[in-house]
């Protein structure tokens, strides 16, 4: 099974949501050093994914808005709101994006198969 050049590999996809959950947990439990470290990994991953250029403008706009709000909550040291944004805004958004990508990849693979 081949992937498009812009698609994330399954290891990255499978480890990203647990990373987000880890950030949420560390923010809520006050482990801010670990939260910060995990947040850096999160941001590096997102930067790589967004730079691939396969997300529609609407989705990029939604991700950007979520990240801006996240940064504002971090600056205000409002860790409950920070965690809530990740859990209730960002994660559903990212899961919707990746589901749409998976669907598009499957459609691309099945459309290239000869009709039986």
C-alpha positions as CSV (number, residue, x, y, z in Angstrom):
1,X,0.0,0.0,0.0
2,X,1.5,3.3,-1.0
3,X,0.9,6.7,0.6
4,X,0.7,10.0,-1.1
5,X,3.8,12.3,-0.5
6,X,1.8,14.6,1.8
7,X,0.3,11.9,4.0
8,X,1.8,11.2,7.4
9,X,3.0,7.8,8.1
10,X,1.0,5.5,10.4
11,X,3.7,5.6,13.2
12,X,3.4,9.4,13.3
13,X,-0.3,9.3,13.2
14,X,-0.6,6.7,15.9
15,X,1.8,8.5,18.2
16,X,0.4,12.0,17.8
17,X,-3.0,11.7,19.6
18,X,-1.3,10.0,22.6
19,X,1.2,12.9,22.6
20,X,-1.7,15.4,22.7
21,X,-3.4,13.4,25.5
22,X,-0.1,13.5,27.4
23,X,0.1,17.2,27.1
24,X,-3.4,17.5,28.4
25,X,-2.7,15.3,31.4
26,X,0.6,17.1,32.3
27,X,-1.1,20.5,32.0
28,X,-3.9,19.4,34.3
29,X,-1.7,17.8,36.8
30,X,0.8,20.7,37.0
31,X,3.8,19.0,35.5
32,X,4.6,22.0,33.5
33,X,8.2,21.0,32.6
34,X,7.0,17.8,31.0
35,X,4.1,19.6,29.4
36,X,6.5,22.1,27.9
37,X,8.7,19.4,26.5
38,X,5.8,17.5,25.1
39,X,4.4,20.7,23.6
40,X,7.7,21.3,21.8
41,X,7.4,17.8,20.2
42,X,3.7,18.6,19.3
43,X,4.6,21.9,17.7
44,X,7.5,20.3,15.7
45,X,5.2,17.6,14.4
46,X,2.5,20.2,13.5
47,X,5.0,22.4,11.7
48,X,6.2,19.4,9.6
49,X,2.6,18.4,8.8
50,X,1.4,21.9,7.9
51,X,4.5,22.6,5.8
52,X,3.6,19.6,3.5
53,X,0.9,21.7,2.0
54,X,-1.9,19.1,1.8
55,X,-4.4,20.7,4.2
56,X,-7.2,22.8,2.8
57,X,-7.1,26.5,3.7
58,X,-10.2,26.2,5.9
59,X,-8.5,23.5,8.0
60,X,-5.2,25.5,8.2
61,X,-7.2,28.4,9.4
62,X,-9.0,26.3,12.1
63,X,-5.7,24.8,13.3
64,X,-4.0,28.2,13.4
65,X,-6.9,29.7,15.4
66,X,-6.7,26.8,17.8
67,X,-3.0,27.2,18.2
68,X,-3.3,31.0,18.8
69,X,-5.8,30.4,21.5
70,X,-3.6,27.7,23.0
71,X,-0.7,30.1,23.1
72,X,-2.8,32.8,24.7
73,X,-3.9,30.4,27.5
74,X,-0.3,29.3,28.0
75,X,0.8,33.0,28.3
76,X,-1.9,33.6,30.9
77,X,-0.9,30.4,32.7
78,X,-4.5,29.2,32.4
79,X,-3.6,25.5,32.2
80,X,-7.2,24.3,32.6
81,X,-8.3,26.3,29.5
82,X,-5.1,25.2,27.8
83,X,-5.9,21.6,28.3
84,X,-9.6,22.1,27.4
85,X,-8.6,23.7,24.1
86,X,-6.4,20.7,23.2
87,X,-9.0,18.2,24.3
88,X,-12.2,19.7,23.1
89,X,-11.2,21.9,20.2
90,X,-7.9,20.7,18.7
91,X,-8.2,16.9,19.0
92,X,-11.6,16.7,17.3
93,X,-10.4,19.0,14.6
94,X,-7.2,17.0,14.0
95,X,-9.1,13.7,14.1
96,X,-11.6,15.1,11.5
97,X,-8.6,16.2,9.3
98,X,-6.9,12.9,9.5
99,X,-10.1,10.9,8.9
100,X,-10.7,13.0,5.8
101,X,-7.2,12.3,4.6
102,X,-7.6,8.6,5.2
103,X,-10.8,8.6,3.3
104,X,-9.2,10.4,0.4
105,X,-6.3,8.0,0.3
106,X,-8.7,5.0,0.3
107,X,-10.7,6.6,-2.5
108,X,-7.5,7.2,-4.5
109,X,-6.4,3.6,-4.1
110,X,-9.8,2.1,-5.0
111,X,-10.3,4.4,-7.9
112,X,-7.0,3.2,-9.5
113,X,-8.1,-0.4,-9.3
114,X,-9.6,-1.9,-12.4
115,X,-13.3,-2.6,-12.4
116,X,-14.2,-6.2,-12.0
